[in-house]
Amino acid sequence: MMRAASAITPVVLTFDEEPNIERTLVALTWARRVIVVDSGSTDRTHGIAKLFSNVDWFERPFDTFGKQWAYAIQKTRIDNLVLALDADMVVTREFLNELEMEFLPRGTTAGVFPIEYCVFGDRLRCSLYPPQLRLFRPDEVRISDQGHGMVFEVPGVPAYQFHTSVRHDDRKDLERWFRNQIAYTKFEEGRILHGRSRGLRDALRQRGIMPIVIGALAWLRARRFSNGDAALHYALERAIYEMMLSLRLRESRMRARCMKAEITSRKQVTPEMF
């Protein structure tokens, strides 16, 4: 059986991840080398990461997620398959077992796995988080920005579909969460207003309906299988994010309409009127 340690290199992006990074790296002690690319953390992220002897630390100023991932994957001398992780993702023992017993023996070079959303350690067995392609060869992957995130693609390579999941458990404080959502909605606004819409979902966002729809859907899906407090917390997060995005889109339209009206009004004013 091929061991993950000799075949997989985890890659993690960080920025002020003191509340999360230790749990993430503890779950990666099986790896011979873990690439961490930091965007200029000012908390204890670096100090915690350097406690792990398998961590290879890099720093790069952040511009976009796509470019940051491209650097992390293609400029840090990786010869193995890449396991691309956010700093709040935890690799489970069950996932590692499937990786070694099912994925690696097949010889495939791409893997899609589910994300199990957690709220301060409470697992939501059902969420709106879709499965993601995050396991691939660095020379086969295409990386592009999409809204506030990025997309990994491996054209022409059949991807193995994992049955076990990686956990997402972000424990940063509420103030940081709000700052992040504000930044994310700005990226999403640019995507939507520049014609890269996702159809019905973005149409509902522009009409201000999405916060109600997504909040109710998130609560119903999570509440069926999970802790009540965690399910409600998750639903509120999703609804608040969608509300912030809808407000930003509405403000852009109203601001543009106001500017257009002012320009029209100035054009109608002639020197003879004074």
WOQUI-V953659 format. One record per backbone hydrogen bond with DSSP energy under -0.5 kcal/mol. CO is the residue of the C=O (numbers start at 1). NH is the residue of the N-H. If there is no record, write none. Layout:
BEGIN
[[CO;NH] [CO;NH]]
END
This chain:
BEGIN
[[3;6] [3;7] [4;7] [4;8] [5;32] [7;81] [8;10] [9;83] [10;35] [11;85] [12;37] [13;87] [14;39] [17;20] [17;21] [20;23] [20;24] [21;25] [22;26] [23;27] [25;28] [26;29] [28;31] [33;10] [34;36] [34;56] [35;12] [36;38] [36;58] [37;14] [38;60] [39;62] [44;48] [45;49] [46;50] [48;51] [49;52] [51;53] [52;55] [54;34] [55;57] [56;36] [58;38] [64;68] [65;69] [66;70] [67;71] [68;72] [69;73] [70;74] [71;75] [77;79] [80;138] [81;9] [82;84] [82;136] [83;11] [83;85] [85;13] [86;89] [88;169] [90;92] [90;167] [92;96] [93;97] [94;98] [95;99] [96;100] [97;101] [98;102] [98;103] [99;104] [102;106] [103;106] [103;107] [103;108] [104;107] [109;137] [110;160] [111;134] [111;135] [112;162] [113;132] [114;116] [114;166] [115;117] [116;168] [117;124] [118;120] [119;122] [121;123] [122;119] [123;125] [128;130] [132;113] [132;134] [134;84] [135;111] [136;82] [137;140] [137;141] [142;153] [144;151] [146;149] [149;146] [151;144] [153;142] [154;157] [156;158] [160;112] [160;162] [164;114] [165;92] [166;116] [167;90] [167;169] [168;118] [169;171] [173;177] [174;178] [175;179] [176;180] [177;181] [178;182] [179;183] [180;184] [181;185] [182;186] [183;187] [184;188] [185;189] [186;190] [187;191] [188;192] [189;193] [190;194] [191;196] [192;195] [195;197] [198;201] [199;203] [200;204] [201;205] [202;206] [203;207] [204;209] [204;210] [205;208] [209;212] [209;213] [210;214] [211;215] [212;216] [213;217] [214;218] [215;219] [216;220] [217;221] [218;222] [219;223] [220;224] [222;225] [222;226] [227;231] [228;232] [229;233] [230;234] [231;235] [232;236] [233;237] [234;238] [235;239] [236;240] [237;241] [238;242] [239;243] [240;244] [241;245] [242;246] [243;247] [244;248] [245;249] [246;250] [247;251] [248;252] [249;253] [250;254] [251;255] [252;256] [253;257] [254;258] [255;259] [256;260] [257;261] [258;262] [259;263] [260;264] [261;265] [262;266] [263;267] [264;268] [265;269] [266;269] [268;270] [270;273] [271;274]]
END
